[in-house]
Amino acid sequence: MAATLSLDKMTDPSIFNILLAWPFLNILVFCYQILSFIGLPYALGFSIIMLTIIIRLVLYPLTAQQLKASKKMQDVGPKLSRLKERHKGDSKTLQQETMKLYKEHGINPASGCLPILVQIPIIWGLYNVLSTIVKLKPNEIVEQINKIVYFDQLRLTSSWDTTFFGLPLGKTPSDLLSSVGLLIILIPLITGLLQFVQSKMLFPSQKGPKTSGKKESDFAQIFQTQTTYIFPIMIGFLSYTFPLGLSLYWNTFTVFGIIQQYKMQGPQAIQNLKDILKR
């Protein structure tokens, strides 16, 4: 993850700022101005949530593609299990038959990576923007933000509140551990749990005969395992060291992802969640 932008670098017309930082900041300020106008408290925090919803809508087609690919993988799961049982001990033939099965059903095992790869620059840009703006001093907020907004209508006339329900958005759970106590650990725990639920809905456990031997694990299985277990742990750990503003974005992003998966998968998504509770 790139280092946080300094105040000076945030206003520089670099490619990073023009393509990522400035657009995100302007959308965020636009949301903030709307919420402030209607008198909503903690407008900055809710602006981050609004920005998340907008990003989710933009990424909806890519996410839908990922979910459709996951559904196809679930559908061929029983056939894949039978192939593994039939060609146990013959990894070369198993690999050939597996790729043939994927081709017959129009499956690309790596297609689920695309939405995640697209999110990387988004997270990168948001991390820098949020980490910078929530740490601005009250006497710096208006001057620094107004240097970057595209339209005069977006210009701030007063400083914004950088807290959300009493928690400073610019601080990390690790920073707040001594002052807030162990309750602050709930934030990274919830972040990791939500990510696990989403991953489990996307990649449910496949039922069928198990095969032995490391060579018999194909790319799809490896990616599924990493996505289901390792990624949530990593996200939960990172949220412990990231500003609360970024965790607020990520958790909102994940919740909407869960809703989208339910909308596309229907009863199957609920069944996947029941499988979690049975374990």
N, C-alpha and C positions, 0 to 999 in steps of 0.2 A: 504494500500500500504506500502510495506516495506520501511525502511529508506534507503537513498542513500548510496551506498557503499563508504567507505573511500578508499583512495589510497592503504593503507596497506591491507585492506580486499579484495580488488579487485584482488590482486596477490596471495591470499591464495588459496591452492588447496582444497577448500570446495566443497561439492556436488553441491551447488547452482552455483558456478563458473564453475565447470567442465561441468555441464549439460546445463546451460543457458548462463551465462555471457560470458565465454570465446568463445564458438562457435559464438555467435552473434558478439562479438568484432572482431573475425578473419574474418568473412564474411564482416563486415563493412570495415575493413582495406583492404581487397582484392578489394572491390569495389572502395575504395578511391585510391588505387595504380593504378587501371586501368584508372580512370577518371583524375588523376593527370598526368599520362603518355601522355594522349591525349591533355592535357593543358586546361581542362574545369575549368572555375572559380567556386568558391564556391564548391569545390569538396566534402567537408565533408557533406554539406547539400544534394547534389545530391546522395551521397553514402547512406544516410539514405533512400532516395527514392528508390534506387536500392535494398537495403536490404528489404524494404517493398514489392517490387514486388516479390522477391524471396520467402518471407514468404507467400504471397498470392498464389503463385503457389503450394507451399507445402500443404497449407490448402484447395486447390481447391476441392478435393473430399469431404471433410467435409462440405464445403460451398454449394456444389452442392446438398448434401443430405438435408441440411436445406432448400434450395430453392424448392426442389421437395416436401418436407413435407408441405411447405407453399402453393404450388400450389394445393395440395390435399385438404387443408383446404379451399381454395377459391372455389374449385369445389363443395364441400359439403355444402357450405354456405347457399344456398337456402333451401336445405333439413333440415338443422339445424334450420333455421328460422321457417319452418313449424312445426317442432317438438315443438319448444318453444310456438308457438301459440296454438297447439293442446293440450299440457299438461300444459297450464298456470295454476298456482296455485297448481300444483302437482310436487314439486321439486324432489321427490324421483323417480317417474316414468320418469321424464324428464332426470334425470341423467343416469338412466338405458338405456333409448332409445338412448341417446347421445353416450354413450360408445359402444352400439351395432352398431350404425352408423359408429363410428370411426373404429371399428373392421372390419366391412364389407368392408371398403375402405382402410384398411391397414394403418390407421393413428395413430400415437403416438403423442398426443398433446405436450409432453415434448421434442420431438426430436429436436426442434429448439434451445433448450438450449445447446446442445452439442458443436457446434462451438464456442459459447460464452464462455463456460467453458474451452475449449482448449486454447482460446486466453488469459485467465487470467494469466497463467504462462509466456506466451510470453510477455505480457505487463509488467509484473512484472520484467522480466529479462531485457527487453529493457529500462524500466524506470531507473533501477539502472545503466546500462551501459552508456546510453546516458547522464544521469544526472551527471555522474562522468567524462567522457572523455571531455565533452564540457566545463567543469569548470577547467580543468587542465591548469596550467600556462605554457606559452611558453617553459620555460626551463625544464618543467617536462614531456611534451608530449612524446618526443622521448624515454626517459628512461623508463617511466611507460608502454607505449604501447609495447615496444620491449620486455618487460619481459613476455608478455602474448601471443604474436603471435606464431603460430605453426611452421612456416617455415622461414628460413633466407630471402627468397625472399620477405616476407611481412614486413620486418623490415623497420621502418621509418628512413630516413636520415635527415629530417628537420621537424620543427613543422608545423602543419596544421592550416588553417584559420578556426576559430570557429564561423564565421559569415555566414549568408545566405542573400544575397542582402542587406547587411548593418545591419541586425538584429543579435544580439548575440544569438546563439543557446542554450547557457547555462542559459539565463535569462528567466524569466516568464513574461507574459503580465502585471501582477501586479507590477513587478519590473520596467518595462519600461513605465508605465503609466505616471509618472512625466516627463520623458525625451522625449518620443515619442508623448505623447498626447492621446486623445481619439481614434485616429485611430487604436491603438493597440488592442482596444476592438473588432475590426473586426475579429481577429483571433479566440477567443472563440465563437463569434457569427457564423462565418462560420463553425466552427467545429460542433456546435450544429445543425445548419441547414442541413449540409451534412448528419449527423447521422439521422436526422428526415426524410429526403428524402429517405434514404436507408430503414429505418424502415417502412415508409409508403408504399414503393414499395413491401416490404416483407409482410406486414400485412395491406392491404387496407381495407377500411370500408366495412362491409358486409351490403348489401341491403336486406331489408325484414322487417317483423313486429317486433316491439320491445316488450319485455316483461318487466314486473315490478317486483320489489322484489329483495332484495340483494341475496337471496338464489338461485336464478335462474341463477346467473353468474357462469359459469363453469371455470375450470382452464385455458382453452385455451383463453377465453375472458380476464381474469385477466392478463395473460402473454402478450397478444397482447397489451392491454392498457399500461402496464408498459413499454414494448419495444418501442411502438410508441411515447409516450409522455415523460415519466419520464426519460428513458435512455438518450435521446438527451439532455435534460436539465442538467442531471448529468454530461455528458461528456463535455458539454459546460462550466459548472462551473469549472470542474477539469482542463480544458485546460487553464483557467485563472491563475491557480496556478502552472501549470506544465511548465517545460522548453520548449522553442519553438521547440527544436529538437524532443521532443516527440509528440507535436502537428503536426509537419510536417509528422512524421510517421503515426499518426492516420488519418489525413486527406487524405493522399495518400492511405492508407488502405481502407478507406471508399469509395473514388472515384472508386477504382478498384472493390469494392464490388457492386457499382451501375452499373458499366459496365458489370460485370458478371451476375447480375440479368437481365439486358436488354437482354444479349445474350441468357439466358435460357428461359425468359418469353416472349420476343419479344414484339408484340403490346400490350399485357396485361400490361407490365411494363409502357409503355407510357400512357395507360389509367389510371393507378393508379396515375401517376404524374398529369394528367389532373384533376383527382378528388381532388387533393390537391389544385389546383388553383381555383376550383369552391367554395371552402369553405371560 
